[in-house]
Every structure is written in C-alpha cells, then in structure tokens.
Amino acid sequence: MTNKTKDILPKIKSGTRRGLIKGWKGLVWLLKIILPISFATALLVHYGIIYKLDFLMTPVMTWLSLPASAALVLVIGLFTGIYGTVAALSVMPFAMAHMTLIAVFTLISHNLIQESMVQGNSGFNPFFAAFFRVLMAFVVTFFCARVLGVTPETGGAIVPGTYGGEPTSFMVMLEQWGWGTFKLVGQIFCIIMPLMVILELAKAFHIINFITRMVSPVLCVMGLNRSTGMLWLTASVFGLAYGSAVIVEETQSNDFEREDLTRLHLSIGINHAMIEDPALFLPLGLPAVWLWIPRLAAAIIATWLYSLFLSARRLYVKRADHKKLCDH
C-alpha cells in the first residue's frame, strides 16, 4: 500500500505541475488575443465605425437572423478562434439570442485555417474541410435561429457610439472595457487551469485509454468506426489544434480505411473540443444546451448521411455492373 502511494503521489504532483504550466501558457496566449481584439472591437463599437458597413453585411446576416454588426464577430472567429469571438462578444451589445447564434456558428467554424491544415495533414482534403465546416456552420445556425424564433431585430436596435447600451465618453468606455475584460479573463482562468490539470492527470493515470474503450459502442451510434476511437476522443477532448500532434501522428502511423477516415473528419470538423470551447462562452451567460447539442447532433447527422451516400453509390455501381453482365 505504501509503495502504491509512493507511485501515485509523484504522478499527481507531476500531472498537476504540467497542467498548471500548460494552463498558464494558455492564459498568456489567450491574453495576446483577447486584449487587442476586445479593445479594437470596443473602439469600433464606440465610434460607430462597424455600423457604417451595414449595407455590405445585412443580406448574409439576415439569412442567419443576425444583425449586420455580427459579421465582424464571425470573421474574427473564423480566423482567430473561440478566444477572439469571446473577446469581441464581451464588448459588443448583442442580445442574448444573437450571442447564442454567434456561438453556434463559431463553435463549428472557428480557427479555420490552422485546423483545416491539421485535417489536411491527417489525410483529409484541407480545402474541402474548410468549405464543409463553413457550410455546416451556416446550416446549423440557420436551423437554430428558426427553432429559437430569432430575428435580426431581436433585443432591439444597437445604437452606434454606445457601450453596454448607453451613450458613453471615451474614458468611461475605456474603464468599462478594462473592468469587463479583467472579469472575463478571470472567469476563463478559473475554467482553464483546473481543466488542464484534470486532463494532465487523466493522461498520467492512463484514464484516456480506458475511456476510449468505454466510448467505442457510442462511436457506432455516431456512425464512426471503432478503429478511429482514439482520434475521435483526442479531437473531442483536446480539439484539432491542441490535439494536432496526436491526430497527425496516429493517422500517419496507422492504416485507416479512407471511408472511415472521412467519416471521422466530417464528425470532428463539426464537433471537437467539446469541453473547453463551449465552456469559454459560459461566462457570457449563454445557455449550455445550445453550446453542446446543435453541433453534436449535426456531426451525427452528417456522418450518417455520408454513410447513406456510400451505400447508395455501392448499390448503384452493383446494379450498373449487373446490367452490363446481362447485356453481354
């Protein structure tokens, strides 16, 4: 018993230390994104610059039931990731329903360039990966808007030159931005640090391998082959960016069936980083169900539709070959 305790304690200490170090590095990296983006967004909102571009953004945003000013946040999410979106939302006066739709869109299509390259290095066409994620982001957000009954005017019009809904001076805006950003970073810190420690401890005690075996039956329900379980779990827990090293190495060192790999990438392209990414929106007060359920459902539907397409194609080829034999 004493020997087991001696073995366990070092693992706990080293896992906790690695988790804290990774959490701190992640927070520093986060600050490099949040501070400039949130401040730049606050300036654009305060001086009403973003609202002068409404005529360019309105048609597409209307289709998504979002105000034109939401286009900036979506573009930030596409190229910088979840942190940039959270930073922008923290300083822009959107209605809660609009923030929910923005979160749904961004959770599917964030950090598009980097994560598409990861999928490309893992045996999936990076251009199709990017196109598919953006397409699914539009489709899922469109349906969520209809279910929620949201319109671009939900919550009232946003007035240029305001912060938090009331006219403000530059100094007041600066003070509100500073305090709001400080609270946001503090809340995210309280999420990231324990999360990274837990993940490192799970790796140290090989809990992830155990969980992989446990979720294998679930993969079948989702339309995925059990052989891709480790890849799916890595992407689901760590995301495409953080889990890129494991995903690329595992894909290149194992001989996966092309169709199984395609199913996997369709699924994780829509639904990955299931713990950290949605949790980052919780400090903004967004309802948890809309942060987790829509993209999970979309991933399952997309994978099964692809399987049906493959079955239909095989049936067509089989009938075509049979007809040729009959003709001869």
N, C-alpha and C positions, 0 to 999 in steps of 0.2 A: 504493500500500500504506500509505503514511504517512497519507494522507487518510482511508482506511478506519479506520485505528487511531484517528485523532482523533475520528471519528464514533462508534466503538464505545465508547471509554473513558467519554465523558460519559454515555452511556446506562447503562453498567454502574454508574457512580457514582450517578446519579440513581435508578436502579431499586433499587439496594442501600439507598440512604438512605430511599426511600419504604417499602421492605419493613421496614426496621428500625423506622421510625416507626410503621407500622401494627402491627407485631408488639408493640412496647412498649405502644401504646394498647390492643391486645387483651389484653395481660397485665394491665394495670391494671384493665380492665373485668372480666377474669376474677377478679382478687383480690376485687373488690367482691361477687362471687357466692360464690366458694369459701370465703372466711374466715367470713362469718356463717352460711352454711348448714352447713358442716362442723362449726363449733363448736356450733351449735344441735342438730345431729344427735348430736354426741358427748354433749351433756348429756342428751338424750332417751334415749340408749342407757345411759349411766352410771346414771341414776336409774330406769331401767326403765319410764319413762312410756309409751313406744311399745308395749311388750308388754302393757299393760293394755287395749289396744284390739283385741287379737287376735280376739275374738269377732265383731267387725264386719268384719274383713278376711279371715278364714280362708276363707269359701266361694269368693270370686273368686280369691284367691291359690292355693288348692288346685287349681283348674282349670288354672292356669298352672304347677303344680308348684313353687310358691314358698312360703316361709314367710310368715305374715301380716305380719311386720315389713317385708317388701319393698314393701308398698303405699305406705309413706311415700316411698321412693326413686322409685317410679314416678310418684307425684303431683308430686314435685319436678322430675322430668324433663319431665313434660307441660307444666309452666308456666314453668320456668326454663331448660331446655335441657340439653345434654350436660355442661356445666361443673358444674351443680348436682348432677347424678347422680354424676359422678366424685367430687365433694367428699363426698357422702353415703357412697358406697361405700368411700371411703378411711378412714372411721371406724366403719363397721358390720361386725361379724364374720360375713360371709356365706361360705358355701362357694364355691369357685371355679366350680362348675357353676351355682349360683344367680346369681352375678355375671354369668356369661355370658348367662343368660336375661334378666336385667335389662338388660344392654347391648343385646341384640337388640331388646327391646321399646322401649327409649328411643331407639335409633338411628332407628326408624321414626316414633315419635310425639312427639318432643321439641319444645319451644318451640311448642306447638300454636297458641296464639292469634296470635302475631306472624306465623308462617309461613303460617297459613291466610288471614290478611289479605293477604299478598303474593300468594297464589294467587288470592284474590278480585279484587285489582286487576289481575290478569293474565288475566281472562276466565273464571275458574272459580268456581263457587259455593263461598264460603268455609265454609259450614256443612257441605256435603257433603264438602269437602276434609278438614275436621277429623274428621267421622264415619268417612270411609273410612280415614284413617290410623290411628285408634284401633282400628277393626275389624281391619285388616291386622296391626297390632301384636299383638293377641290371637291371631289365627290363626297367624301365623308363629312366635310364641313357643310356642304350644301344640304345633305340629309339631316344633319344635326340641327341646322338652322330651322328647317321645316318642322322638326319634332318640337323644338323649343318655342316655335312661333315668333322668332326674332325678325325684326325689320331693321333697315339702316337707321331709322328714326327712334328705335327703342332707347329709352332713357333720356330722350330729349337731345336737342342740338348742342354741339360743343362750340363754345364761343372763343374765337382767337384772342390771344393775349391774356388767357386765364390760366390759373394753376389750381387744380382741385375744385374748379367750377366757379371761382370768384375772381374778379379783376385784381391783379397784384402788381406791386412795383418790382423792379429787378432784385433789390435786396431781400424783399420778402420771399420772392421766388427762390432765390439762392439759399435762404435759410430753410425753407420748406424742403427744397431738393436735398440739402445736406442731411437734415434730420431724417427724412424719409428713406434716403439711401442707406444711412447708418443703421436704421432699424431693419431694413431689408437684408443687408449683409449679415447682421447679427442673427437673424432668423435662419438664413441659409447656412451660416456657420454651425448652428445648432442641429441642422439636418445632416450636413456633410460629414462632420467629424465623427459622430457615433456610427454613421453608415459605413464609412471607410474602415473603421475599427472592426465592425461586425464582419465585413467582407474579408478582411485580412485574417481574422480568427477562423472564419469558415474555411479559408484556403489552408491555413496551418493545420487544422484538425481533419482535413480531407472531407469536410461535410458536403462540399460541392459535388464530389463524385457520388456520394450517397444519394444526394438529391437528384442527380442525373438519372440514376436507376429508378428512383421513385416516380419521376415525371414521364418515363417512357410511355406508359399507356396513354397519358394525356396527349403526347405528341401525335399518336394515331388519330385521336379525336380531332386534332387541329389539321390533319391532312399531311403530316410530316413523317418521314421515315425515321425509325428509332436510331439508325446509324448516325443521324445528324444531331442527336440529343445534346452532346457536349457543346457543339457550335451554337445551337439554339439557346442553351442555358447561359453560355458566355455572353451572347448578344443581349439576351433578356435582362441579365443582371448588370453587366458592365457597360453595355452599349456597343455600337460599332466602332467608335473612336477609341474608348478606353480598352475595349476588348480586341482591338485590331490585331495585335501581335499574336494572340492565341488563335483567332479566327483564321488569319492568313497561314500561320504555321500548320495548323491542324488540317486545313484544306489542301495544302500543297504536299503534306506528308501522307495523306490517305487518298485512296482511290474511290471517290464517291461517284455514284451514278449521276449523270448530268441532270436527269429529271429530278432526282432527289435534291440536288444542289440548287436547282432553280426554284423548287418549292420552298426551300429554306430561305433563300434570298428574298423571294416575294414576301414571305412572312416577316422576317426580321427587318426588312426595309420599312415596313409599315409600323411594326411593333417591336421596339427594342428599348433598352434602358428602362425597364418597367418600374423600377424602384425610384431611382434618383430623379429622372426627368420630370415625371408628374409631380413628385414631391416638391420640386422647386416652385411650382405655381401655388402651392397650398398657402404660403404666407400672404398671397394676394387675396385670399378668401374664396377662391374658386371651388365649386362643388366637386368632391373627389370622384363621383361616379362618372362625370364627363371627362375626367382626365385619364381614366383607365379603360372604361368599357368600349367606347367607339372604335378606337384603333385596334383593340384586341379582336372585336367582332369583325372588323374589316380585314384583318390578317387571316382569320379563319375562312371567311367567305372567299377571299382572293385565292387562297391555296386550293380550296375545293373546286373553285371554278376552273383553275388551271388543270386540276386532275380530270375534271369532266371534259375539258378540251382535249387532253391527251387521249382519253378513252374514245371520244368521238372520232379523233383523227385515226386511231388504230383501226376502229371499226370501218371507217371509210376506205382505208388502204386495203383492209382484208377483203371487203366487198369488191373493190376495184380489181384486185388480183384474181378473185374468184371469177369475175366476169370475163377477164382476159382468158382464163383457162377454158371457160365454157365456149367462148368464141372460137378458140382453136380446136 
